[in-house]
Amino acid sequence: MPHNPEILDGLRKLGLNQYEARAYHALHSSDTSTAGELSETAELPRPRVYDVLNSLQEKGFVVLQPGRPVRYAALPLDEAIKTLGKQKQETALQEIAAIERIAESLNARIKGNKVADKFKASENVWTLKGRETIYSKLSSMISGASDHVIIVSSKDGAARKFKAHAAELTSAKQRGVNVRLVSSHAVPEATQLTSFHKRTLPTRMAVADDQALLFLTEETAHPNEEVGLWISNPALAATLRQLTTEKN
């Protein structure tokens, strides 16, 4: 049967290989097929057809009808995509759990490392690339704060930060940490606030005890292109803190 290149390309973007895409496309164009019939209509090598069908069944794209011979049918695409989405979510959760286990093991191994201790104790200036990386550092700063956390941002930026770090900010407030927002507008997401200062500053930043995080790129930058400057310096952090409390 003729293959529609656009359909095949779309199926491959969903994660199917070339043979799987052709098999699903062919099955979707007919009611049911045997493996032999599918081999001809989808132009699949006979030695591969059962492997292809088994893979499609595992991915949730195909069902089989027991009998002699066994017949196969394509599930509706919306059902298949739902199954595929759940599988990818489960895989992602498993990968995250594996990363966390590895990180926990590595942290235990390097906890007494002299280089690591020196890194923590010294004054540092480091550049961070990408919103996820920047937010991970901000999360660590909030979690380690014992006195204050100050977030200076626009209305939209503040909403993003308070939503992304809701758990860490709530925990900080429960520990007695002073959580302050400095922005041109209050935001409903900032439920963990101790105080709000209505003020527009020319920079976006966060200060947590002796650490500061400056956002260097425009707020309109793509998340992957965002750049932040993380600084561990008590004097600078104190200066920035004072800057946020000064009156215009």
C-alpha contacts under 8 A as a table, 3 or more apart, distances in Angstrom:
res1	aa1	res2	aa2	distance
1	M	26	A	7.51
1	M	41	T	5.29
1	M	42	A	6.64
3	H	8	L	7.44
3	H	22	R	7.34
3	H	25	H	7.73
4	N	7	I	5.42
4	N	8	L	6.25
5	P	8	L	5.08
5	P	9	D	5.96
6	E	9	D	5.06
6	E	10	G	6.15
7	I	10	G	5.08
7	I	11	L	6.20
7	I	25	H	7.64
8	L	11	L	5.12
8	L	12	R	6.19
8	L	18	Q	7.73
8	L	21	A	5.61
8	L	22	R	6.61
8	L	25	H	7.27
9	D	12	R	5.13
9	D	13	K	6.30
10	G	13	K	5.08
10	G	14	L	6.59
11	L	14	L	5.11
11	L	15	G	6.87
11	L	16	L	5.94
11	L	21	A	5.62
12	R	15	G	5.13
12	R	16	L	4.60
12	R	17	N	5.79
12	R	18	Q	6.84
12	R	21	A	6.28
13	K	16	L	7.13
16	L	19	Y	7.94
16	L	20	E	5.56
16	L	21	A	5.65
17	N	20	E	5.27
17	N	21	A	6.06
18	Q	21	A	5.28
18	Q	22	R	6.31
19	Y	22	R	5.19
19	Y	23	A	6.06
19	Y	44	L	6.72
19	Y	52	V	6.73
20	E	23	A	5.06
20	E	24	Y	6.07
20	E	52	V	5.75
20	E	53	L	7.53
20	E	55	S	7.81
20	E	56	L	6.61
21	A	24	Y	5.29
21	A	25	H	6.05
22	R	25	H	5.12
22	R	26	A	6.10
22	R	42	A	5.57
22	R	43	E	7.95
23	A	26	A	5.17
23	A	27	L	6.12
23	A	38	L	6.88
23	A	42	A	5.43
23	A	44	L	7.71
23	A	52	V	7.62
23	A	53	L	7.70
24	Y	27	L	5.07
24	Y	28	H	5.94
24	Y	56	L	7.78
24	Y	61	F	7.26
24	Y	62	V	7.54
24	Y	74	A	6.28
25	H	28	H	5.14
25	H	29	S	6.42
25	H	42	A	7.88
26	A	29	S	5.20
26	A	30	S	6.76
26	A	38	L	7.16
26	A	41	T	6.44
26	A	42	A	5.58
27	L	30	S	5.29
27	L	31	D	7.08
27	L	32	T	6.64
27	L	33	S	6.84
27	L	38	L	7.33
27	L	72	Y	7.60
27	L	73	A	5.89
27	L	74	A	5.38
28	H	31	D	7.32
28	H	73	A	7.31
28	H	74	A	5.27
28	H	75	L	7.77
30	S	33	S	7.30
30	S	73	A	7.96
31	D	73	A	6.46
32	T	71	R	6.05
32	T	72	Y	5.35
32	T	73	A	4.75
32	T	74	A	7.80
33	S	36	G	7.89
33	S	37	E	5.77
33	S	38	L	5.92
33	S	71	R	5.28
33	S	72	Y	5.28
33	S	73	A	6.67
34	T	37	E	5.15
34	T	38	L	6.11
34	T	69	P	6.67
34	T	70	V	6.10
34	T	71	R	4.57
34	T	72	Y	6.06
35	A	38	L	5.10
35	A	39	S	6.09
35	A	49	V	6.42
35	A	50	Y	6.80
35	A	70	V	7.69
35	A	71	R	7.20
35	A	72	Y	7.49
36	G	39	S	5.10
36	G	40	E	6.72
36	G	46	R	7.28
37	E	40	E	5.37
37	E	41	T	6.28
38	L	41	T	5.07
38	L	42	A	5.59
38	L	43	E	7.57
38	L	44	L	7.47
38	L	49	V	7.71
39	S	42	A	5.61
39	S	43	E	5.45
39	S	44	L	4.63
39	S	45	P	6.40
39	S	46	R	5.84
39	S	49	V	6.18
40	E	43	E	4.93
40	E	44	L	6.61
41	T	44	L	7.95
44	L	48	R	6.97
44	L	49	V	6.22
45	P	48	R	5.44
45	P	49	V	6.38
46	R	49	V	5.32
46	R	50	Y	7.95
47	P	50	Y	7.33
48	R	51	D	5.41
48	R	52	V	6.20
49	V	52	V	5.10
49	V	53	L	6.20
50	Y	53	L	5.05
50	Y	54	N	6.04
51	D	54	N	5.16
51	D	55	S	6.14
52	V	55	S	5.18
52	V	56	L	6.24
53	L	56	L	5.06
53	L	57	Q	6.11
53	L	62	V	7.30
54	N	57	Q	5.05
54	N	58	E	6.26
55	S	58	E	5.13
55	S	59	K	6.26
56	L	59	K	5.06
56	L	60	G	6.22
56	L	61	F	5.23
56	L	62	V	5.57
57	Q	60	G	5.11
57	Q	61	F	5.72
57	Q	62	V	4.65
57	Q	63	V	6.00
58	E	61	F	7.71
59	K	62	V	7.93
59	K	80	A	7.69
59	K	83	T	7.30
59	K	84	L	6.28
59	K	87	Q	7.98
60	G	63	V	7.71
60	G	75	L	7.63
60	G	80	A	5.32
60	G	83	T	5.87
60	G	84	L	6.76
61	F	74	A	6.03
61	F	75	L	5.44
61	F	76	P	7.79
61	F	77	L	7.42
61	F	80	A	4.98
62	V	72	Y	6.83
62	V	73	A	5.73
62	V	74	A	4.59
62	V	75	L	5.42
63	V	72	Y	5.85
63	V	73	A	5.52
63	V	74	A	6.46
63	V	75	L	6.73
64	L	70	V	6.79
64	L	71	R	5.68
64	L	72	Y	4.39
64	L	73	A	6.30
65	Q	70	V	5.78
65	Q	71	R	5.10
65	Q	72	Y	6.11
65	Q	73	A	7.98
66	P	69	P	7.61
66	P	70	V	5.05
66	P	71	R	6.84
67	G	70	V	4.81
67	G	71	R	7.27
75	L	79	E	6.69
75	L	80	A	6.33
76	P	79	E	5.48
76	P	80	A	6.36
77	L	80	A	4.96
77	L	81	I	6.06
78	D	81	I	5.15
78	D	82	K	6.32
79	E	82	K	5.21
79	E	83	T	6.40
80	A	83	T	5.19
80	A	84	L	6.10
81	I	84	L	4.89
81	I	85	G	5.96
82	K	85	G	5.09
82	K	86	K	6.32
83	T	86	K	5.23
83	T	87	Q	6.24
84	L	87	Q	5.07
84	L	88	K	6.19
85	G	88	K	5.16
85	G	89	Q	6.15
86	K	89	Q	5.04
86	K	90	E	6.19
87	Q	90	E	5.15
87	Q	91	T	6.15
88	K	91	T	4.94
88	K	92	A	6.01
89	Q	92	A	5.03
89	Q	93	L	6.15
90	E	93	L	5.12
90	E	94	Q	6.18
91	T	94	Q	5.09
91	T	95	E	6.17
92	A	95	E	5.04
92	A	96	I	6.12
93	L	96	I	5.06
93	L	97	A	6.11
94	Q	97	A	5.07
94	Q	98	A	6.15
95	E	98	A	5.00
95	E	99	I	6.16
96	I	99	I	5.02
96	I	100	E	6.17
97	A	100	E	5.08
97	A	101	R	6.23
98	A	101	R	5.10
98	A	102	I	6.21
99	I	102	I	5.10
99	I	103	A	6.03
100	E	103	A	4.98
100	E	104	E	6.03
101	R	104	E	5.10
101	R	105	S	6.20
102	I	105	S	5.11
102	I	106	L	6.09
103	A	106	L	5.04
103	A	107	N	5.94
104	E	107	N	5.15
104	E	108	A	6.26
105	S	108	A	5.22
105	S	109	R	6.36
106	L	109	R	5.02
106	L	110	I	6.14
107	N	110	I	5.30
107	N	111	K	5.66
108	A	111	K	5.34
109	R	112	G	7.32
109	R	113	N	7.84
110	I	113	N	4.86
110	I	116	A	7.02
111	K	116	A	7.28
111	K	117	D	7.81
112	G	116	A	7.58
112	G	117	D	7.20
113	N	116	A	5.33
113	N	117	D	6.32
114	K	117	D	5.01
114	K	118	K	6.07
115	V	118	K	5.06
115	V	119	F	6.14
116	A	119	F	5.02
116	A	120	K	6.33
117	D	120	K	5.17
117	D	121	A	6.23
118	K	121	A	5.14
118	K	122	S	6.06
119	F	122	S	5.60
119	F	124	N	7.84
122	S	232	S	7.76
123	E	231	I	7.50
123	E	232	S	5.20
123	E	233	N	5.35
124	N	230	W	7.86
124	N	231	I	5.65
124	N	232	S	5.15
124	N	233	N	6.99
125	V	229	L	6.88
125	V	230	W	5.76
125	V	231	I	4.54
125	V	232	S	6.60
126	W	229	L	5.74
126	W	230	W	5.18
126	W	231	I	6.48
127	T	227	V	7.01
127	T	228	G	5.81
127	T	229	L	4.69
127	T	230	W	6.30
128	L	133	T	6.47
128	L	134	I	5.93
128	L	227	V	5.65
128	L	228	G	4.96
128	L	229	L	6.10
128	L	230	W	7.18
129	K	133	T	6.38
129	K	134	I	6.84
129	K	224	N	7.27
129	K	225	E	6.69
129	K	226	E	5.94
129	K	227	V	4.72
129	K	228	G	6.49
130	G	133	T	5.46
130	G	134	I	6.26
130	G	223	P	5.86
130	G	224	N	4.35
130	G	225	E	5.47
130	G	226	E	4.86
130	G	227	V	6.13
131	R	134	I	4.98
131	R	135	Y	5.88
131	R	223	P	5.08
131	R	224	N	6.08
131	R	225	E	7.64
131	R	226	E	5.71
131	R	227	V	7.59
132	E	135	Y	5.13
132	E	136	S	6.09
132	E	223	P	7.84
132	E	224	N	7.95
133	T	136	S	5.10
133	T	137	K	6.46
134	I	137	K	5.26
134	I	138	L	6.26
134	I	227	V	7.65
134	I	228	G	6.25
135	Y	138	L	4.83
135	Y	139	S	5.99
136	S	139	S	5.05
136	S	140	S	6.34
137	K	140	S	5.05
137	K	141	M	6.21
138	L	141	M	4.99
138	L	142	I	6.20
138	L	206	A	7.68
138	L	213	L	7.36
139	S	142	I	5.24
139	S	143	S	6.12
139	S	165	H	6.43
139	S	168	E	6.61
140	S	143	S	5.10
140	S	144	G	6.14
141	M	144	G	5.26
141	M	145	A	6.13
141	M	208	A	5.95
141	M	211	Q	7.18
142	I	145	A	5.21
142	I	149	V	6.60
142	I	168	E	6.24
142	I	169	L	6.62
142	I	172	A	6.82
142	I	208	A	6.34
143	S	168	E	5.76
143	S	169	L	7.73
143	S	171	S	7.69
143	S	172	A	6.61
145	A	148	H	6.40
145	A	149	V	6.89
145	A	172	A	7.09
145	A	177	V	7.04
145	A	208	A	5.70
145	A	209	D	5.89
146	S	172	A	7.62
146	S	175	R	7.42
146	S	176	G	7.56
146	S	177	V	5.69
146	S	209	D	7.02
147	D	176	G	7.40
147	D	177	V	4.86
147	D	178	N	6.21
147	D	208	A	7.76
147	D	209	D	6.06
148	H	177	V	5.09
148	H	178	N	4.48
148	H	179	V	5.91
148	H	180	R	7.73
148	H	207	V	7.79
148	H	208	A	5.70
148	H	209	D	5.71
149	V	177	V	7.01
149	V	178	N	6.12
149	V	179	V	4.86
149	V	180	R	6.22
149	V	206	A	7.21
149	V	207	V	5.66
149	V	208	A	4.44
149	V	209	D	6.85
150	I	179	V	6.01
150	I	180	R	4.77
150	I	181	L	5.89
150	I	182	V	7.36
150	I	206	A	5.47
150	I	207	V	5.03
150	I	208	A	6.44
150	I	241	R	7.47
151	I	158	A	7.46
151	I	180	R	6.35
151	I	181	L	5.00
151	I	182	V	6.16
151	I	204	R	7.92
151	I	205	M	6.13
151	I	206	A	4.45
151	I	207	V	6.60
152	V	158	A	7.53
152	V	181	L	6.06
152	V	182	V	4.71
152	V	183	S	5.96
152	V	201	L	7.54
152	V	203	T	7.53
152	V	204	R	5.27
152	V	205	M	5.16
152	V	206	A	6.01
152	V	244	T	7.86
153	S	156	D	7.94
153	S	157	G	5.60
153	S	158	A	5.32
153	S	181	L	7.85
153	S	182	V	6.63
153	S	183	S	5.49
153	S	203	T	7.51
153	S	204	R	4.88
153	S	205	M	6.73
154	S	157	G	5.05
154	S	158	A	5.83
154	S	183	S	5.61
154	S	184	S	6.46
154	S	185	H	7.50
154	S	200	T	7.92
154	S	204	R	7.56
155	K	158	A	5.26
155	K	159	A	6.25
155	K	183	S	6.43
155	K	184	S	6.62
155	K	185	H	5.55
155	K	186	A	6.90
155	K	187	V	6.36
156	D	159	A	5.10
156	D	160	R	6.33
157	G	160	R	5.14
157	G	161	K	6.25
157	G	219	E	7.65
158	A	161	K	5.12
158	A	162	F	6.05
158	A	181	L	7.87
158	A	183	S	7.69
158	A	187	V	7.15
158	A	190	A	7.74
159	A	162	F	5.37
159	A	163	K	6.04
159	A	187	V	6.07
159	A	188	P	7.58
159	A	189	E	5.57
159	A	190	A	6.91
160	R	163	K	5.21
160	R	164	A	5.99
161	K	164	A	5.11
161	K	165	H	5.98
162	F	165	H	5.25
162	F	166	A	5.43
162	F	169	L	7.53
162	F	189	E	5.99
162	F	190	A	5.61
163	K	166	A	5.25
163	K	189	E	6.15
163	K	190	A	7.77
165	H	168	E	5.37
165	H	169	L	6.04
166	A	169	L	5.27
166	A	170	T	6.01
166	A	192	Q	7.71
167	A	170	T	5.21
167	A	171	S	6.17
168	E	171	S	5.16
168	E	172	A	6.12
169	L	172	A	4.94
169	L	173	K	6.18
169	L	179	V	7.53
169	L	192	Q	6.22
170	T	173	K	5.23
170	T	174	Q	6.26
170	T	192	Q	5.58
171	S	174	Q	5.07
171	S	175	R	6.31
172	A	175	R	5.08
172	A	176	G	6.60
172	A	177	V	5.31
172	A	178	N	7.99
172	A	179	V	7.72
173	K	176	G	5.12
173	K	177	V	4.95
173	K	178	N	6.53
173	K	179	V	6.54
173	K	192	Q	6.55
173	K	193	L	7.72
173	K	194	T	7.55
174	Q	177	V	7.22
178	N	193	L	7.80
178	N	194	T	5.68
178	N	195	S	7.74
179	V	192	Q	7.02
179	V	193	L	5.14
179	V	194	T	5.02
179	V	195	S	6.64
180	R	193	L	5.79
180	R	194	T	5.84
180	R	195	S	4.92
180	R	196	F	5.69
180	R	197	H	7.47
181	L	193	L	7.00
181	L	195	S	6.67
181	L	196	F	4.96
181	L	197	H	6.18
182	V	196	F	6.12
182	V	197	H	4.79
182	V	198	K	5.96
182	V	199	R	5.98
182	V	200	T	7.50
182	V	244	T	7.02
183	S	186	A	6.88
183	S	196	F	7.89
183	S	197	H	6.60
183	S	198	K	5.36
183	S	199	R	5.21
183	S	200	T	5.67
183	S	201	L	7.60
184	S	198	K	5.22
184	S	199	R	5.00
184	S	200	T	5.04
185	H	198	K	6.29
185	H	199	R	7.99
186	A	190	A	7.75
186	A	196	F	7.25
186	A	198	K	7.42
187	V	190	A	5.68
188	P	191	T	6.67
190	A	193	L	5.95
193	L	196	F	6.93
201	L	204	R	7.54
203	T	214	L	7.70
203	T	215	F	7.36
204	R	214	L	6.24
204	R	215	F	5.45
204	R	216	L	7.86
205	M	212	A	7.21
205	M	213	L	5.44
205	M	214	L	4.40
205	M	215	F	5.73
206	A	212	A	5.75
206	A	213	L	5.09
206	A	214	L	6.62
207	V	210	D	7.47
207	V	211	Q	5.82
207	V	212	A	4.42
207	V	213	L	6.35
207	V	237	A	6.41
207	V	240	L	7.43
207	V	241	R	6.85
208	A	211	Q	5.30
208	A	212	A	6.36
208	A	237	A	7.83
209	D	234	P	7.64
209	D	237	A	7.07
210	D	232	S	6.14
210	D	233	N	5.82
210	D	234	P	4.35
210	D	235	A	7.70
210	D	236	L	7.99
210	D	237	A	5.33
210	D	238	A	7.22
211	Q	230	W	7.39
211	Q	231	I	5.72
211	Q	232	S	4.51
211	Q	233	N	6.10
211	Q	234	P	6.82
211	Q	237	A	5.79
212	A	230	W	5.86
212	A	231	I	5.12
212	A	232	S	6.46
212	A	233	N	7.69
212	A	236	L	7.83
212	A	237	A	5.67
212	A	240	L	8.00
213	L	228	G	6.61
213	L	229	L	5.57
213	L	230	W	4.49
213	L	231	I	6.24
214	L	228	G	5.47
214	L	229	L	5.00
214	L	230	W	6.49
215	F	226	E	7.69
215	F	227	V	6.24
215	F	228	G	4.50
215	F	229	L	6.49
216	L	226	E	7.53
216	L	227	V	5.56
216	L	228	G	5.49
216	L	229	L	7.02
217	T	221	A	6.54
217	T	226	E	5.70
217	T	227	V	5.73
217	T	228	G	7.56
218	E	221	A	5.48
218	E	226	E	7.89
221	A	225	E	6.24
221	A	226	E	6.11
222	H	225	E	5.21
222	H	226	E	6.46
223	P	226	E	5.38
232	S	237	A	7.76
233	N	236	L	5.48
233	N	237	A	6.05
234	P	237	A	5.10
234	P	238	A	6.07
235	A	238	A	5.17
235	A	239	T	6.26
236	L	239	T	4.99
236	L	240	L	6.19
237	A	240	L	5.18
237	A	241	R	6.08
238	A	241	R	4.99
238	A	242	Q	6.18
239	T	242	Q	5.12
239	T	243	L	6.20
240	L	243	L	4.91
240	L	244	T	6.45
241	R	244	T	5.36
241	R	245	T	6.75
242	Q	245	T	5.26
242	Q	246	E	6.28
243	L	246	E	5.40
